[in-house]
Amino acid sequence: VAAAAEGVTDARTLWRRLGRAGIPDLLGGGPHDCGPETPPDRLGDLLTELDARLPLGCTLSVCVQVATVLPLLRTLAEDSPAAGKVLVRATRGDAVVALAITDAGVSGSDLLDMRTAITSDGGTARLDGAKEWITNAGQCDHLLVLARHRPQRHITSFRWVLLNADRPGVSCRPSTGELFPGAGLGDPRFTGVALDPDDLVGRPGRALAEAARQLAVERLAGALWARALCRRVLADTHRYLVTRPAGGGPLWTNAAVRDRFARCVVEWRRMDALCAAATGWPATAEAMVLKAACAESADRILGECVQLSGAAAFRDGGVARTRAEAAMFGIAGGATGTMLAGIAEDATGLLGSAR
Ligand SMILES: Cc1cc2nc3c(=O)[nH]c(=O)nc-3n(C[C@H](O)[C@H](O)[C@H](O)COP(=O)(O)OP(=O)(O)OC[C@H]3O[C@@H](n4cnc5c(N)ncnc54)[C@H](O)[C@@H]3O)c2cc1C
């Protein structure tokens, strides 16, 4: 990973190098997920190493692919040779694939409201709709799109479409010009895209359930990454405090400063304990607990690190920018509010499973 990240300036080069080094293969292996064949530790190690070396956007680009895209393609390849071919190229680092679930203009938290749809026109299927905030959409070779194939508001009303990014009718504009450089965040639009039978991958009606299952893995990945990021920022902040002259000694000698930093360490140990307890791939509700808890802890820790750094937090590459981008831990892949709603739904089960 260190060699792959060396001198890298864009996520496509990074992905190609990781592919050549066989890193995506190390995480795969199982027919379905990143796990259960692969221990979460490996995914955590990869994200930790990337986080230590690269801007957050580049790590996000890799995270979505290893934790979500490749495992989904593995599942889809069981029924669809077209998905199998893209899987092989993506695993070698020869193709970047974006996962386009979140619809534009509607709450991303309620996927049943999705409007992006496959319709049939005189026997020819076409795709119309728009997505937003899609990682890698601006730098991908293929888009794996979740689309409605029936009007009913039901979990079985969706299926996957796998498209080349340069297909007629597919366009994309950047979601943001400032935050997350390297992530290729984009808002793709599909306007009357004529679909070949090969573009419809996987079994009809299974897509939303498959996405939900894989999102649990992505949520664990996010928690492991948030833990690594917070540890890195805490170590940097500690170095700053012990060297920053103030009055009779460095800031670190001030009892109030030490107390505030110590609270951050306590918060980080909470995150660490939760992550350490996830020795296998989590069930849906467990993943929601992890995601909600780690997002809130990260927000608390990074907010305090901004304050402890003073104005230096706002220098280029400072912790204020990291904090702004890291707020995504509470949004991307499922907002904290939605996680809490799911946790409440399963409260009895979650309490029952506690020892
Ligand atoms: C950096 C980043 C990367 C992303 N990458 C991808 C990607 O690769 N692919 C992809 O498909 N999407 C991606 N997304 C989109 C992301 O998954 C959505 O932003 C997310 O699902 C939340 O949807 P939303 O933004 O529409 O917020 P909304 O759903 O509009 O939610 C807004 C607020 O309302 C609250 N809320 C909504 N519904 C409920 C509820 N039922 N109960 C309680 N509170 C609720 C939420 O908690 C939130 O606080 C990315 C987003 C970001 C920021």
The ligand as an ORCA input file, in Angstrom:
! r2SCAN-3c Opt
* xyz 0 1
  C     -18.891     12.118      0.752
  C     -20.127     11.390      0.286
  C     -19.977     10.260     -0.512
  C     -21.121      9.611     -0.994
  N     -20.948      8.519     -1.825
  C     -22.045      7.907     -2.335
  C     -21.903      6.815     -3.267
  O     -20.796      6.403     -3.633
  N     -23.039      6.245     -3.767
  C     -24.281      6.660     -3.389
  O     -25.242      6.104     -3.886
  N     -24.447      7.689     -2.520
  C     -23.367      8.317     -1.981
  N     -23.509      9.373     -1.123
  C     -24.851      9.823     -0.771
  C     -25.229      9.372      0.625
  O     -25.366      7.993      0.720
  C     -26.514     10.131      1.023
  O     -26.129     11.479      1.171
  C     -27.117      9.589      2.307
  O     -27.751      8.368      2.079
  C     -28.124     10.560      2.938
  O     -29.073     10.968      2.005
  P     -29.354     12.539      1.775
  O     -28.074     13.239      1.598
  O     -30.368     12.642      0.690
  O     -29.976     13.052      3.137
  P     -31.530     12.991      3.568
  O     -32.039     11.604      3.380
  O     -32.259     14.091      2.868
  O     -31.422     13.276      5.112
  C     -31.294     14.608      5.645
  C     -31.438     14.526      7.158
  O     -32.713     13.984      7.511
  C     -32.536     12.881      8.395
  N     -33.457     11.799      8.064
  C     -33.887     11.422      6.833
  N     -34.717     10.355      6.928
  C     -34.804     10.046      8.227
  C     -35.491      9.034      8.954
  N     -36.266      8.118      8.360
  N     -35.375      9.017     10.293
  C     -34.602      9.942     10.931
  N     -33.923     10.917     10.294
  C     -34.009     10.975      8.959
  C     -31.115     12.379      8.141
  O     -30.566     11.740      9.280
  C     -30.375     13.649      7.820
  O     -29.956     14.230      9.009
  C     -22.405     10.055     -0.635
  C     -22.534     11.183      0.196
  C     -21.413     11.851      0.642
  C     -21.579     13.066      1.507
*
